[in-house]
Amino acid sequence: MTQRRASRLSEHFPTGCELAVPTSLPKPVPSGGIRALLLRSSGYSLYVLALLAFTNLLNQLDRYMLAVVARSSAQEIHFGDQGCLLNDTIPSTLEETDCSNCTDRTTCLSLVDAGNSAGCKWDYTGTGTEYDLLAGPIFVLVFTIAGVPLGIAADLYNRKLLLCGCLFVWSTCVVLTGLAEQYWQLAALRFGVGFGEAGCTPFATSLLADYFSPELRGTALGVYNWGIYFGYSLSYAVGDFITEADIMGMGWRWAYFLSGSPGILLSFLMLFTLREPPLTDLPPPSDSSTSQDSLFGRLPHLLRMFFRPSILLLSLAGAIRNAAGYVWSYSAETYFESTGQTPAQIGTYMSWIPMVSGSVGVLVGGFVSDRVVSRVGPHGRVWVIVASQLLAAPFVFCVLFLEPPWAYISLIPTYIIGEVWVPITLVVLVELVPAEVRTSAVALYFFITTNIGGNMPLLLNPVKQAFKNAGYTEVEALRNTLYLFFPGEYILGALVYVLALLALRRDLRKAQTEGTPSKRSSLDDKGETNLAFNSTD
């Protein structure tokens, strides 16, 4: 059976790149969940999961630190737009919204309160094209371009060494960012952060898929994705409170020092304690597959696979939903500051709400999807995503519609319900592709989702300006823009996930109804190369 399976895979994958679609619904497998993960996994597998989850935490912490300290760093290095801001060094009864409605320097500096105190200043706001370039293209360009060859390299070479190298590179760049004195230095180091972080999730996802069995994979990826929300929340805790503490008079710079240093230490810990596992269900090499054993040999076959409607629509849906996350992540601090919230007030809520609520969301999502797939098949995971996004959309709307603290409180159900899509989409993807290209597929998925989602913040300023030209105030224009790009993309993403679901169901029906035994056998064999459809384990 093993020889027949290997020969058929080598015959079909190089030329056709068929999806790893099962020809029938999988047999029921034991339910997942944290309890099953703890009881059925080895101690070393759980140790690996903890290492990778912490790596993901640092990945997000380092990525979003820019957004939290944008105003402080812009005012010291002098980049981005200037505007009217509340001068917190002068006692005044003016509020942030009073200052932000002034559109020119003269009006700003002449604005006084009832006691004749001028409480506004004209300074860098931490927004504008130069900031958007740092948050978007400068990071996204290298993150996406480097991600695909790194992912393919991980299917050919040692994933542990590649992951350790990437972690060391981006962590070093983050520490050096704290020493930057000019804008071009910020840009160059942000470029380095993007290169290093490009390898994080593709490598980690592939390693976890080999360390955990199919019925635990969704839950394991859910735990791994805790790092997203722990890291994002910590960026507020470190960025807001450390900047305010002004250690050694260096303010925001210590936020970068403290967020980058742990990654350097972790890269050496993983180098000496993390073992590279064999790829699960990987067929033995054959002469016909030799042409693929290179970076450029695999890329054309991988691209053909991604042009399958089910994977292409899945990636597009993930990109739209990812765009909502990018827009909010890089705008939350600015939005709350524009409503009159201080950095300390923002940090008080944002340092724990994403961490707790998002972690619950991805864990529940992984557990529920594992239960659903054991009952109705792989397309059940996509149904879970669609339902979660539509249920979360009203709460996302309330984040912008309500005033603090209710705006913050609305984020709790937003994260719990709306973030279940993260691990489920990755699980669906790795279950649709052969095991030997799993890391490459995840890297290409992130290439698509990050190029679309990561560059979406570039549209915020033009749209906001259009609202301002229509007569809206600065705060109203920003809020209306976020309505379109935050809850709006939850709903749009859910609709595209429905299209992906229809394409996946079509692939399943096609695999089940193709007439000849030979065709059925070739599809069966491809399904067997992926642990997700091998229910005998």
N, C-alpha and C positions, 0 to 999 in steps of 0.2 A: 504493500500500500504506500509506503514512504517513497519508494523509487518511482512508482507510477505518478504520485502526486508531484514530486519534484520535476519529473520530465514534462508533465502537462503544464506546470507553472512556467517553466523555462520556454515552452513552446508558445504560450499564449500571452504572457505579460509583455515581452518586448515588442510585440507587434500590435496587440489590441488594447492593452492596458485596461482590461475589464475590471469593473468594480468588484470588491470582495463582498458580494451580495449573497446571502444564504438562499437556497432554493425553497426552504420551508421555514416556518416559524421555529425558533429554537425551543428545545425542551426546557421545561422550567428548571431554574437553577436556584440554589439557596439565596435567600434575601441578603442584601447588603446591610449597611449601617455601621455605626461606630463600634457597637458591641461585636458584630461579626468581624470587623476589621481587626479588633484587638485580639479576639480569640483564635482566628484562623490564619493570622499572619505571624511570621517568625519575628523574633525580637530584632534581628538585624534589618529586616524589611521595614519595620516601624522606625528604626534609627535612620535609615535612608530617607524615609518620608519626612522625618523631622528636619533633617539637613536640607532637603530640597525645599520644604515649606519655608524655612528660615531664609534660604537663598532668594526665594520669591518675595519674601517680606522686604529684604534689602533692595531687590529689583524695583519695587514700587516706591519705597521710601526715597531712594536716590532719584528716581524719575520725576516725582512730583514735588520735590523740594523746591525746584525752580518756581513753581506757581505760588508757593506759600511765602517765599521771601522775595518775590518779584519787586515789590515796591521799595523795600529797603535796599536791595542791591542796585536797582535802577537809580535811586537817589544818590548813591555813592559813586557808581561807575558812570552815570549819566547816559542812559539809553532809553529809547521809547518815547511815548507821548508825554507832554506836560499838561497839567490841568490844575484846577482850583481844589485844594485839599484843606481839611481842618488842621489848623496848627495847634497840636496838643501841648505845645510848650508855653502857650499864652492862656491864662484863665479867661474863659469866654462862655457865654450862654449859647453861642452858635452851635449848630449841629452839622454833621457831615453832609447831609442833604442840602443845607443852606449854601454851603460852599460849592458842592458839585454842580449846582444849577448855574453857576457863573461860567460864561463861555470865553472870557478874555481876561488877560492879566490885570488890566486896569480896574475892571469891575471887581475882580476877586480881591485885590489888595485894599480896595476902598470900602469893602463890606464890613460893617461894624454892628455890634449888638446894642441892646438898650443902654448899656453902660458905656458906650462909645469905645469898646474894645475891638480891635481888628483881629478876629480869630481865624482868618483864612491865610493860606500861603499858596504861591504858584510854584509847583514842583513836579518832579517826575512821578507818574502815576503807577508805573509797573505794567502798563498796557501799551498797545500800539504795534506797529509793523515789526519793529526790531524784537519785541517780546514774542510776538506770534511766530517769527522765524525760529527763535530758540525753542519754543514749545512744539512747533510743527515741523517744517521741512528740514531744518538742520539736524534734528533728531531722527525724524521719520525716514529721511532719505537713506541714511546709512543703516538704520535699524532694519529696514525692509530689504534693501539690496544685499546687505551682508547676511541676512537671515537665511536666504535660500541656499547659497553655497555652503554655509555652515551646517544647515540641516542635512544636505546631501552628504557632506563630509562625515557627519555623525553616523550615517548609515553604512559608512565604509571604514571608519577609523574609531579610535577609542573615545567614547562620549564623555567619560569622566575627565580625561585630560583636557578636552575641549571646553567643558563646562568650567573647570577650575581656572583655565586661562582667561576665559571671558569674564568671570567674576573678578579676577585680579585686575584686569584692564579697566573695567568700568568703575570699580571701587577706588582705584588710584586716581582716575580722572575726577571723581567726585571730591576727593580730598584736595586735589590741586585747584578745583574751582573756588575753594575758600581762599585761595591766594591770588585770584584774578584781579587785575587792576584796570583792564581795558575790555571793551566789548568783544574784540576779535578773540581774546583769550577765552572768554565765556563760550563763544561759538565753537572754537576748536575743541575745548574740553567737552562740550555738550555732544559734539560729533563722536568723541571717544566713548562717552557713556552709551550712545546709541549703538555703536559697534559691539561693545561688550554685552549689552543687554539683549542683543539680537539672538544670542545663543541660549538664553536662560530657559524659557518655557519649552522650545522644541526639544532640547536635550533632556530636561526634567520629565516632560510628558512621556518621551520614549523610554526612559529608564523606569518610570513608575509602571508603564504598561508591561514591562518585563518582570517587575518585582511582585506584581499583584495579579491574581486570577480575575477572569472577566466579571464574576459576580461581585467583586470588591473594587473594581476599577473606578467606577463612578464615585464611590465614597472616598477612595484614596485621592482622586483628583480634586474632590471637594475639599479635603483637608489641605492639600497642596495649595489650593486657591484661597485658603484663609490668609496666606501671605499677602494677597492683593489688598485686603481690607485692613490687616494689621499694619502693613507698610504705609498705606494711604493715610490712615489715622495718625500714625506716628509722625508723618511728615508735618501735620498740623501741631502735634505736641512739641516736636523738636523745633520746627520752623518758627512757630509763634512764641513759645515760651523761652527758648534759648536765645532768640533774637532780642526779646524784651529784657532778658537777664544781662545782655551786653557784656559777656565775659571778656575781660582784659580789654574792654573798649572796642571789640571786634564784631559785635552784634551778629549779623546774619552769617558771617564767615564761620563761626563755630558750629552753626547748624550743619554746614557741609563737612566740617572735620569729623563731627560725631556720627554722622550718617554714613560716611564712606569708610571709616577705619575698620569697623567689624567685618566688612566684606573681604578685606585683605587677609585678616586672620582666618576667616572661614575658608578661603580658597586653599590655604595650606592644610587645614584640618581635613577637608574632603580629599585632598591629594593623597594623604597617607591613610585614610580610614574608609574611603568609599571604594567598593569593588565594582568593576565593570561586568554586568551580567550578560550572558549570551542572549541574542535576539530570540524571542519565543516563536516556535514553529517556523523557523527560517529553513527553507529547503537547502540541500547541499548544492554547492556550485556546479554548474554544467558549462559545457563549451558554448552553448547558444546564449548564455547570459554574460559572457565575458565582456562584450562590448558595453555593458551597462556599468561595469565596475570602475567608473570614474565620475568626476563631478559633471562633466559635460555629456557623458554617455547617458546618464539617468534623467537629465533635465527634460529632453523632449518627451520622453515617456510619461514623466510626471505631469507635464503641461497638458498632454492629451487626456490624462485621467481627470484633471481638474476642469476640462471642458465638458465632462458629463453633467447633465442638468442638475442632478441631485447634489453633487459636490459644489458646483458653481453657485447654485442658489443658496446652499448652506453657507458658503463663504460670503456671499453678498449680504445675506441676512445678518450674519455675525458682524460684518463691517458696519452696517447701519446701526446696529445696537451698540457696537463699540464706539461709534461716533458720538452717541449720546453721552457715554461715559467720559470720553475725552473732553467734550465741550464743558461738561459740568466740572470735571476735575481741574481744568485750567481756568475756570471762571468763578468757582465757588467763593474763594477768598475775596476777589474783586466785587462780586455781587453783594455779599454780606457787608463788606466795608461801605459800599455805596448806599446801603440802607441804614447806616449809622452804627453798625456793630464795630467794636474795637477788636484788635487781634486777640486779646485775652478772652473776650466773650466768644469769638469764633472758635478759638482753641479749646475752650471749655466743653463745647458740644462736639466739634468735629474730630477731637482727639479720641473719642470712644464710639460714637454712633456708627460710622462706617465699619469700624473694627468688629464690634459685637454683632450688629445687624447683618452686615455682609457675610461674615463667617457663618452665621446661622443659615443664611440664604443658600450659599453654595453647598453646605453640608446637607441641608434638606433637599436641595435639588438633586445631588448625587444619589442620595438614599431613595427618593421617590422614583427617579428615573430607573434605578436598578430594579425596584419592585415592579414598575410598569413594564419594563422590557421583558421581564420573566413571564408576564402574563399575556401581553399582546404583541411582542416583537419589537425590533429596533425602531420602527417608526413611532412607537409610543413615547420615546424620549422627546421627539420633536413636538408632540402634542403638549407635553409638560412645559416646554419653552413658550409655545404660543399662549397657553393659558396664563402663565406667570406674567408675561409682558402686558397683556390686556388688563389683568387684575391690578398690576402695579401702576399703570398709567394715571389713574385719578389721584393717587398719592403723590406722584411726581408733579402733577399740576399744582397740588396744594403747597408743595415746597416753595413755589414761586408766588402763589396767590396769597398765602398767609404771611403775617408778620412774625418775627421771632418772639417767643421761643417756639411757636407752633410750626413755623417753617422747619426748624430743626427736628421737631418731633415727627413731622411728616416723612422725614428721611428714614425713620426706623422701618415702617412697612415697605417703603420704597426699596431699601436694600434687602430686606428679608425675602420679599416676593420677587423683586425684579432682577436679582443677581443670580438666580438659579440657572440662568442660561450659560454661565461661564463654563462650569465643568461638563455640562451635558453636551454642549456643542463639540467640545474636544473629544468626548467619548464617542459621539456619533461619527466624527471624522476618522478616528483611529479604527473604528469598526467597519468603515467603508473602504479602506485601503489595505493592500497586502502588508504583512509585517515588515518585509525587508525595505520598504520605503516609508515607514511610519514617521520617522523624524523629518524626512524631506517634506512629507505632506503637511505636517504641522507647521514647518517653516514657511512653506508656500501659502498656507492658510493665513498666517500672520502677516505675510507680505501683502496679501489682498486686504485684510481687515485693517491693518495699520496704515496703509497708504490712503485708504478712504477715510477711516475714522480719525487717524492722527492729523490729517490735514484739514478736517472739518472746522476747527477753530479759526482758520483763516477767513472763513465766511462771516464770522461774527461782526467784525468791525464794519464791513460794507452794509450789512443788513441793519445793524444798529444805527449807522449814519442815515440810512433811508428813513428809519422811524423818526430820527431827530429832525430831518428835513420836513417831515410831515407834521411837525409841531409838538412832538412828545419831548418830555424832559429827559435828561441823561439816565436817570434811574428807570423811568418808564420804558425808554427805548431798549435798555439792556434787558429788562424783564420780558418785554414782548419778543425780543430776539431769542431769548432762552426758551420761551414757550414753544417756538418753532423747532428748535434744535435739541431740546431735552425731552419733554413728554411726547412731542411730535414724532421723534425718532423711535421711541418705544413702540408706538402704534404702527409706524411704517415697517419697522423691523419684524413685528409679529406677522404682518401681512406677507412679507417675503418668506418668513419661515413656513407659512402655510403652503406657498408655492414649492418650497423645498420638500415639504412633506408629500405633496402630490407627486413630485418627481421620484421620490424614494419609493412610494407605493407602486408607481409604475414599473420601476426597476425590479421590485420584488415580484410583481405579477408576471413580468416578462421572463424572469428567471424560472418561475414555476411552470409556465405554459409552453416553453420552447420544447418542440416535439421530440427530437431524436435523443437517444440515450447518450450519445457522445457529447452533445452540447450540454446536457444536464450534468454529465460527469465533470467536464472541464470547469463549470461554474462551481460544482461541489468542491472540487479540489482547491479552487481559489479561496472559497470560504474556509476550508480547513486550515489554510496557512495562517489564519488569524484566530487567535485564542478566543476572540469575542463570539465566534460561532462554533467553537468546539466544546459542546456541552458534556463531553465525556470526562473532562478534567475534574 
